[in-house]
Structures are given as C-alpha cells and as structure tokens.
Amino acid sequence: LRSGGRAGAEPPGRSGRPQRCMPEFVNAAFNVTVVATNTCGSPAEEYCVQTGVTGVTKSCHLCDAAQPHLRHGAAFLTDYNNQADTTWWQSQTMLAGVQHPNTVNLTLHLGKAFDITYVRLKFHTSRPESFAIYKRTREDGPWVPYQYYSGSCENTYHKVNRGFIRTGEDEQQALCTDEFSDISPLTGGNVAFSTLEGRPSAYNFDNSPVLQEWVTATDIRVSLNRLNTFGDEVFNDPKVLKSYYYAISDFAVGGRCKCNGHASECVRNEFGKLACNCKHNTFGEDCEKCLPFFNDRPWRRATAESANECLPCNCNGRSQECYFDPELYRSTGHGGHCVGCLHNTDGANCERCRENFYRVGSEEGCLPCNCNPVGSLSTQCDGYGRCSCKPGVMGDKCDRCQPGFHSLSEAGCRPCSCNPAGSTDDCNIETGRCTCKDNVEGFNCERCKPGFFNLDPSNPRGCTPCFCFGHSSVCTNAIGYSIYSITSNFQFDDEWHAEQRDGSEVLLQWSAETQDISVISDSYFPMYFVAPRKFLGNQVLSYGQNLTFSFRVDRRDTRLSAEDLVLEGAGLRVSVPLIAQGNSYPSENMLTYAFRLHEATDYPWRPTLTAFEFQKLLHNLTSIKIRGTYSERSAGHLDDVTITSARPGPGSPAAWVESCTCPAGYEGQFCERCSSGYRRETPGLGPYSPCVPCTCNGHSETCEPETGACNCRDNTAGSHCEKCSDGYYGDATAGTASDCQPCPCPGSSSCAIVPRTREVVCTNCPAGTTGAFLIQKGFFLHPSGLWKCCFYQFCFSELL
C-alpha cells in the first residue's frame, strides 16, 4: 500500500521569513525488503486453510519457494497490494514447530530515520494470539518495544491489559492490548498501531522532545510470538497442525522522512543512501545539524511557529569556521564562536585582535604590537600600537629609555644621576655615563677636572679654570667671599666720560631727571661711554660673572659693529657686538643688556682669548667702553651699569672665587707671592713672574722677593752673597760658613789675595810710608807694589 500526502514546505508567510518544511507523507515500507526469520517453502511443504468448522474437509495447498507461483516470501509483505490478486508472506506451519515459545521476526530496515505515524499489518490468516512491534531509533541502537498485542498481556509481556498513560508519566512506554487477539476473522484481519494515540503530549508535539524521539525509527520489527488456535492442536493431527501458521499480506509504515522540519524531500545521495535534501542551513541525514559556519544559535527542529533555521556566525568576514558555544549563547544570545580567525584577529566574532596585536581601524587587519619584552609592562599594546612601558622607558614599543634614564633592563630604566651643573645632556642610554661639560669629569659629571674648580650650572664649561697667576693648577672654592656689585645708577654723574673711537673726549650729558647719561654724535662715527676707576683695576673676581647695563637710543636706526662693548687691560683687548650673547637690538625703550665675562665661544669676545688671558685682562682692567651712538644725530642713553664681583666678608657666598694650592716657592690665596727663600725670576712681570730659589751661595735662606737681594751672613756681601764683606777675604761662592776670613790688616781694613801667589795683602793700609822697603811703624812695601802690613816680629823674617 502506498500512502499519499502533500510534500514540501509550509507556504511562506507574508513576511517572507523561512517556514517549516514537510516531506511527503509516504508508506515508508513500500517495496522495502523485509527480513523474515521463518518462511515456508524451503523445503516445499503442504499447508491447509483453516475453515473454523469441525469435520469440514480443509483445502490444502503447497508452498514451494522454488516455484514462483507457489512461493510466499517476505517480498510480498511490502509489494503492491492488489485485492484481486492477493500476495502474502507465510511462515512454516505448526507441524514444523512454529508456535510459542518459538518466535518469528519480521524486520523492516527503512534506510534512514522516519517520523512514524502508524504501523499497519493485514493478516492473511487469523491474527496471532500474541505479537509485538519494536523499533530502533537509530540503526545501531537497541530495539525498543512500540506496542504489544496479546490475549494474555500480563502472562506473556508482563504488561497491564489495555493500560493507559497519564500526564506526567513516561510517554515512551509500550502498552499492551487484547483488542486484536481474537482468532476471528480467519483471514483479512487488520492491526493498526498509531504512534501518538494515547500519548498526552501529542497535542503539543512540536515542544515534546520525548515524543519526537518516540516517533523516530530507522527499523521496525514485528515479533510473532504465539499463534491463535481452536485448541484442536492438542490432538497432534497433522492436517490440523498444517492449518496453523503466520501469514501477512501487507506490512505498511506510514510516516514522513525525518528531516526535523528542514527539508521538503529525501533523495538518494552519492552512496545511494536516502537522505534529506536539507534547507535552513542544516545538513546531515536528518538535517539534524547546522552547516559549518551556521552555529549562531543552537540547532532546533522547525515548528509551525518558526523555521528555526540555522543562522550564520558573525565572524566579520575573517573566518569561515565556527562552532556553537552554549555559554556564549546564554550570555549574549549569539552562540557562534568563530575559529581560525584571519588577519591576526581573535574573539568569538573575530571582533578583536589576537593577544599582542592591535588594529587602528575596525575594518583593518591586526598588526603585531612588537612590544619590547624587556621594557614593556605587558606585551599587549593599545589600539594605536602603543605599549605600556616600565618606569623610565619610552617609545611606542617601550624599546628605549626616556631622557634622563639609562640601562634598559627587566626593572625598566634607571634614572640618570648626572649632576646638572656639570653635564650638558642626559646620560648615555646604554651605560648611564653622563656627557660632561668641557671642564668637568666623572661618571655623573660630579667633579671638576684637574686644574678647574667651582662646579656651576650657569657656567657653559661647568668649572672655572684655576687662575693662580699661572703658577698652579690646583685650586678650590675660597671661603669667606660674598657677592659684591660695582654699580653706577647715575644719581650723579659718577665720573663717567665719553670719547670717540680715536680717544678724543666728547661731551657727556647727565640727566638729573631721568638719572642716566647720554651722548650724541653729529656723524656716523661711534662714541663710547667710558667707565670710571671703580670699574677698573683688579677685577679678576668678576671672571665668569656678568657686566649689565640698561641702554636705549632716540631713533631705531642702528648700525652695529664688532666693537660695541670693549674691554682693555694687561695689554689685551676684546670686544663684542651689542646683540651678542642673546641681547636685543637697541630701541627707543630702555632694555637691559648682559654680557658674561668669560672666554667661552658662547660669548663671542673677539679676538679669542684663553681662560688665563681673559683673567689676566680682568686682573688689570684698564678700560671699559660701551658704545653710545649707533646712527647720526641720535643719542644713546646709559643707566644702571653693574659688574658682579666678590669681596671678603659676610653676605651671599661668592663660590667662584678661587683658593689655590701653591707649589713650592709660592704663597698667597692666588699664589701671587714668592715664598721665603724665593724671588721673582722676572720682576717686571709682577705676580705673573715665576718664583725661583734665592741665589745666595749658601750664605742666606732668604732674599728680597722682588729684587732677589739676599740677606747675607758669614761675612759675605753682594746681591747674591757672592763676595766677602769689607775686612774679610776668601771665596764667598764656595758655600761654606768659613768662606770669608778676617783680613790680617790693622783696623780690620780690607785686603785681597794675590792670584799668582795666593798671598793676602792689605788693600787699605794706613798712611805713613815714604818709600820702598822702608820699614816704618811695622809696614813695608812689597816688591809687588802693594803695601804689606805686618807686626814687627814678622817683618824681620820677611826682610830676611
């Protein structure tokens, strides 16, 4: 029997949304092979037709599987049922042992799962006294009882006869009934089993997974357990026994190909196996799964209200693979969890970058952070590719130390320890060594180089060279000096004067009202303000400090020169333009100008002097000239001239004053004096002259420092004790205390040594001689022409 029915999807709604699909309702058993465990005809055997009348001769026939018109195989169970030409399957007779407890099974393999509506059997003989219908939900699953039919339910199947299922009870239990177990009719009796009849949830089938599984079957089995008889088989009459056997003319299974509402038809696949032609983005034999990439919500059967189609995962175009994530679905309502995200993305929807990647635009691929693993707090960067850096580290990738830090390590960068007074820049980022000013040294630029002192942040060279008049390179900050300002604020004219470039004096005007001085030129030749004596002289304590003044012109028509400020002294001369050292052009407004008295190239005094030469100039400063005119018939006005200097005494400390450690032969704070026992080598150079030991031929330890004249002893005389004193004779240069002996002459008069004879003769004898060799009062004239004084006792010997 073939059951009809309309196939296809439910008509689409007016909204155009997907609707539930319904495959055609069919007889799933039609022309499907049934496997029978017992069939007559092998070998051929006789069977008789039961009439039900005692004594009436039964008509008997032959069942022979070898003869097509006499065979009754299982194929006749599911063939086309022609009422005019009935075919049936038949078992062996009771004579062959077909009776309880022996069972005959008819197994129908549907080829795939179906939603079963009914199972119908049409018997060619009387219906069995006991038989059961079983099903398998899946092909490899267990056999599950569907329904029992028996006139002895409790004894045979241990089930209550004609029981029923109450709401809340197990709706997948098989029931038993004796309704179809009578022996009559002897032929043509039907048994129809409805899968949902008597099941409380049948009216809510779409929402009952229990019943959805209950109607699902891939295989149906009919177990024929006991024949119906009239009881005459007890006599073992062969003819009677031949009249009892199982015979079924039709085995029908009504249902739809199980596609869970996601297909309108089942077709043969490439393997010849029946499968759903799935829609709604589903796949599988029963459309029981969502297609790959359609896992945004859990798979569900379609219902009358909703197609429950599988929705695509939202992977933002960066993946074609995903899986259903229950936790994600519970938390967001979307369960599609993408995998294999491209372009270095990650996340359930490939919506964010993988760890350690970033993306500038939402549509762009992700780029590696490349955070430096040593300098970064984390290898993850922000949305701009910037990494979070450890202390002291900088850069988008945290790959270098910040200014003022060095030595990138796991702890970050260490702060530089550069002394700001002695360093010009931050330290080396690799070693931490600081870049020192010219006159500074040390890892942190913390000390002056030998020959320098006074580490000063305002000094572009860091330290001041020792001056010490050129006699020492070891000095330090002097104690007891304070800042002192030499100032002219022109509350009176203050002895300033003006002159032209050639030195000729010109008129200087002092204004009691504005308390400034001014000068005006009738020509283009400049005129200068010349400082008075208090700004001159020894100004070496102003070295490295500022000369400041206020200045303005009547008309802004300036022609600057290289000699707008001139210093002279010690035979040296330097000058700078007015705008040097960051100063402004002169204007009608009074502006302050500052000039550092230092030889550094930052302060471009010309010509260039050494540090010693510049200090030498300041030590004997003879002139300060400030240019007063810059254009014809335009006056220049000067005010508030100040030189910062230092002096002994209390006040703000002046750290730039030196105290020298003098070498042997020098003394004084600046090594400006020769020590005792030393003298100026070149007295005309004054304190610049080297000090050399006094030259006294061993007859004095001291000498006059400036002239070198010795303080002689040991009866010596001369600037260097190079001769004997009057009244003494000998060689004073021998260097012993007895170099000079008293002259053997009366009255300690002077004497001399005759070079040839080495005789001592008096050179200043008293008067009283009248001729040669005339002895008078103890004197005689020596043949050498010199008078030789003697005592009388010696004269005789000389004369002899």
Secondary structure, 3 states (H helix, E strand, C coil): CCCCCCCEECCCCCCCCCCCEECCEEECCCCCCEEECCCCCCCCEEEECCCCCCCCCCCEEEECCCCCCCCCCHHHHCCCCCCCCCCCEEEEEHHHCCCCCCCEEEEEEEEEEEEEEEEEEEECCCCCCEEEEEEECCCCCCCEEEEEEECCHHHHHCCCECCCCCCCCCCCCCEEECCCCCCCCCCCCEEEEECCCCCHHHHHHHHCHHHHHHCEEEEEEEEEEECCCCCHHHHCCHHHHCCCEEEEEEEEEEEEECCCCCEEEEEECCCCCEEEEECCCEECCCCCEECCCCCCCCCCCCCCCCCCCCCCCCCCCCCCCEEECHHHHHHHCCCEEECCCCCCEECCCCCEECCCEECCCCCCCCEECCCCCCCEEEEEECCCCCEEECCCEECCCCCEECCCEEEEECCEEEECCCCCCCECCCCCCCCCCCCECCCEECCCCCEECCCEECCCCCCCCCCEECCHHHCCCCEEECCCEEEEEEEECCCCCCCCEEEECCCCEECCEEECCCCEEEECCCCCCCEEEECCHHHCECCHHHCCCEEEEEEEECCCCCCCCCCCEEEEECCEEEEECCCHHHCCCCCCCCEEEEEECCCCCCCCCECCCCHHHHHHHHHCEEEEEEECCCCCCCCEEEEEEEEEEEEECCCCECCCCEEECCCCCEECCCCCEECCCEEECCHHHHHHCCEEECCCCCCCCCECCCCCCECCCCCEECCCCCEECCCEEECHHHCCCCCEEECCCHHHCCEEECCCCCCEEECCCCCCCCCCCCCECCEEECCCCCEEECCHHHHHHHHC
